[in-house]
Amino acid sequence: MSAESTVAFYGVRFEIADEDITSLEERSHPLLVKARQNGLKTYWGNFAEKGRKCLLFVGDKVGIFGLENDRQVRVSVDELANRANDTNARLQRAGIVEQAMLYLEWQPDIR
């Protein structure tokens, strides 16, 4: 069973082409490899209500909220700043140059 959720993630978001989904499933996609090598978290899935919109987040997972996931997460401003600074440094070491941001992204229940 799956349920809709909201992803809270600090880092970089990439839209993944259909032809690259297999490499995500096999955990061999270059962005997944860079993330693992640099201690970054990842989350990916289909974020389209209809059809397919595969997104990959690389950075620091704040939480996944929903019926089957987290109900709440508490993070102080100081902790959030420290996590952001650490994530920015790790992204830079990984060669990921896109601007990191705090994402709150709704993921529909796709059946």
C-alpha positions in Angstrom: 0.0 0.0 0.0 1.2 3.5 -0.7 -0.1 6.9 0.4 0.4 10.5 -0.6 3.2 12.2 1.3 5.2 15.4 1.4 9.0 15.3 1.1 11.0 17.9 3.1 14.5 17.9 1.7 17.4 20.4 1.8 19.6 20.1 -1.2 19.3 19.9 -5.0 16.3 18.6 -7.0 16.8 17.0 -10.4 14.1 15.9 -12.9 15.1 12.5 -14.2 14.4 11.3 -17.8 12.5 8.1 -18.3 15.6 6.4 -19.8 17.6 7.0 -16.5 15.0 5.4 -14.2 16.6 2.0 -14.5 19.9 3.3 -13.2 18.1 4.8 -10.2 16.5 1.5 -9.5 19.9 -0.3 -9.8 21.5 2.4 -7.7 24.1 3.1 -10.4 22.9 6.6 -11.5 25.9 8.9 -11.4 24.2 11.3 -9.0 23.4 8.4 -6.6 27.1 7.3 -6.7 28.3 10.9 -6.1 25.9 11.2 -3.2 27.0 7.9 -1.6 30.7 8.8 -2.0 30.1 12.1 -0.2 27.7 11.1 2.6 24.7 12.7 1.1 21.1 11.4 1.4 18.9 10.8 -1.6 15.2 10.4 -2.3 13.5 9.7 -5.6 10.1 8.9 -6.9 7.3 9.7 -9.2 5.8 13.1 -8.3 3.2 13.3 -11.1 -0.6 13.1 -10.5 -1.0 11.6 -13.9 1.8 10.2 -16.0 5.4 10.3 -14.9 7.5 13.0 -13.3 10.5 11.4 -11.7 12.4 13.6 -9.2 15.6 12.9 -7.5 16.6 14.9 -4.4 20.3 14.9 -3.3 21.3 16.5 0.1 19.8 16.1 3.5 16.4 14.6 4.2 14.5 16.6 6.7 11.5 14.3 6.7 8.9 12.5 4.7 5.4 13.4 6.0 2.2 11.4 5.5 0.0 8.7 6.7 2.7 6.0 6.3 5.6 8.2 7.2 6.7 10.9 9.7 4.0 12.8 11.5 6.4 15.6 12.7 10.0 16.6 12.7 11.5 19.2 15.0 14.7 21.0 14.0 16.1 24.1 15.7 17.3 27.0 13.6 20.9 26.3 14.7 20.7 22.6 13.8 19.1 23.5 10.5 21.9 26.0 9.7 24.5 23.4 10.7 22.9 20.8 8.5 22.6 23.2 5.6 26.3 24.2 5.9 27.4 20.6 6.1 25.2 19.6 3.1 26.5 22.6 1.0 30.1 21.4 1.6 29.3 17.8 0.7 27.5 18.9 -2.4 30.5 21.0 -3.4 32.8 18.1 -2.8 30.5 15.9 -5.0 30.8 18.4 -7.8 27.1 19.3 -7.6 27.1 23.0 -8.3 23.3 23.8 -8.4 22.1 26.0 -5.6 20.8 24.0 -2.7 17.3 24.9 -1.4 14.8 23.7 1.1 12.1 21.7 -0.8 8.7 20.8 0.4 7.3 18.6 -2.4 4.0 16.8 -2.4 4.1 13.2 -3.8 0.7 11.9 -4.8 -0.5 8.4 -4.2 0.0 6.7 -7.5 -1.6 3.3 -8.0 
